[in-house]
Amino acid sequence: MHAGIAVAPDGNVYVADALANDIVKIDPSGKKTRVGSGFLRPHAVAIDAAGNVYVADAGHSMVKKVAPSGAVSVLGSGFALPYGIAVGANDAVYVADYGRGAIFEITHGGKRIRALGSGFRHPAGVAVASDGDVYVADTGNHAVKKFSP
């Protein structure tokens, strides 16, 4: 089951496969390569300008970062069910935590994690616009919500 997908500026496509516990990179020629390892039910991926891949690792209740070298590190933990992820300005990472009904912002290399907004019920997706506004797919409320952090 493919759960999340992101396209990098270089044209590579990254797919989170929650059933296979994999992140797969598909280059423009169609060649597939596994990215990182140690994921359990990854639900979403996002890419920053430097080529780092961020993974909403729902099975481990974590957000992981895969560097271009392939090294995997934990950016944040203690989430209930991280289902959506996006990268915004200054490489802030936004996480839609379906299980907690919250959107979290991780800044400065994971050194600060804070909840943003309120009133979410089962947020499953998150995206950041070029102006910094954050959009949330709030599935429990059957709505798309926007807020400015």
N, C-alpha and C positions, 0 to 999 in steps of 0.2 A: 504494500500500500504506500503510494507516494503521498506524503503529507504536505511538504513545502517545497518551494522552488524559488530560486533567485538567479538573476542574470548579472554577471560582473561586467565592468566596463570593457574588458578585453574580449567579450563575447562568450566566455565560458559560462555554462549553465550548471548550477549546483542544485541537486535534488536530495531532499531528506526522505529516506525510505524507512518508515516506522516499523514495518514488519521485518525487514531484513537487517534492521539496526545499523544502517549504513548512510553515509553521505557520499554521493557520487558526483564527480565532476564530468561533464560532457563538453569536450572542446568543439570548436566550430566544424571540425571534420567529422564529428560523431564518435570519436574515441572516448571510452569511458574509463575513469580512474577512481578508485576509492580514495577518500580524503579522510585522514585521521583514523582513529579507532576508539573503541571503548564506549560507544553510544548505546543507549537502550531506549527504544521508541522515540527517536528524534522526530520532532513534529514540524520544525521550521528552520530555515537558514536565512542568513543575511550576509552581505559582503560589504566591507568598507573600501575606501579608495586605495588603501595600501595592500589589498588582496587578502586580508584576514577574513576568515569565514566564522560566523557566529552561529551556534547551534542551540536551539531550544531542546534540550535533552530531557524529555518528559519522564522517562523511566528512572532517571537518576535525580530528578527534581533540581536540575542544574542548568546553567547557561555555560557553554564551553566555547572557547576560542581556539581555532585552528590557524596557526601562523602559516605563511607561505612555505616555510620549511617543512611543514607537516606536524610540528610540535603542537600537542593539545594541552591546554591549560583550563582551569576552572575560573570563570569570570565572576560567577555568583552562584550561591546554593541556597537551599531552604525554600524553594518555590514549591507550590502544591502540584500544579500541572502546567508547566510553561508550554503553551501551544503556539504562540506567535512571537516573532522577533523582527526588529528593524534597527537600522543604524541611522542616526541623525547627525546634526552638526556637531563639530568637535568630537566626533566618534562616540557620542552618547549612545548607549544601546537601550532600546525599549523592549520590554518583555510583557506579553499578554499572559497573565497567570490565570488560566481558566478555572482552576480549583479554588483560588482565593478571591476571584472576582476583582482583580486589581491589575493596574498597569504599573510596572516598575521601571525606573530609570537607573541605569548603571553608568556612572561617569568616572573619569580619570583612572582608567585601567582597573575598574572594579573596586575602587577604594570607597565609593559612596553609592549606596543603593537606597532609593527612596520611592515610596508609592506616590503616584500621580493620579489626580482626578478621583471621582467617587461615583457610586451608583451603578457600577458595572455588574452584570450577571453573566458569568461564563464568557468573558472576552476570549475570542479565538484567534484574532488576527490584529496586527498593528502595522501601520505604515507611517513614514515621515515625509512630509512635503518639503520642497526646496526652501520654503519660507520658515521651516521649523515646526509648523503645526503638526500635531500628532492625530492620526485617525485610527479609531478602534472599531473593529467588528464586534459589537456587543450582542452575541447571539441570544442570550437569555432575555434581553429586552427587545429583540428584533429591531435593532437600530445600528446605525453607524454614528459614532460620536466623534467630535473634534474638540481638541483643547490645545492651548498654547502653554507649554511648560514654562 
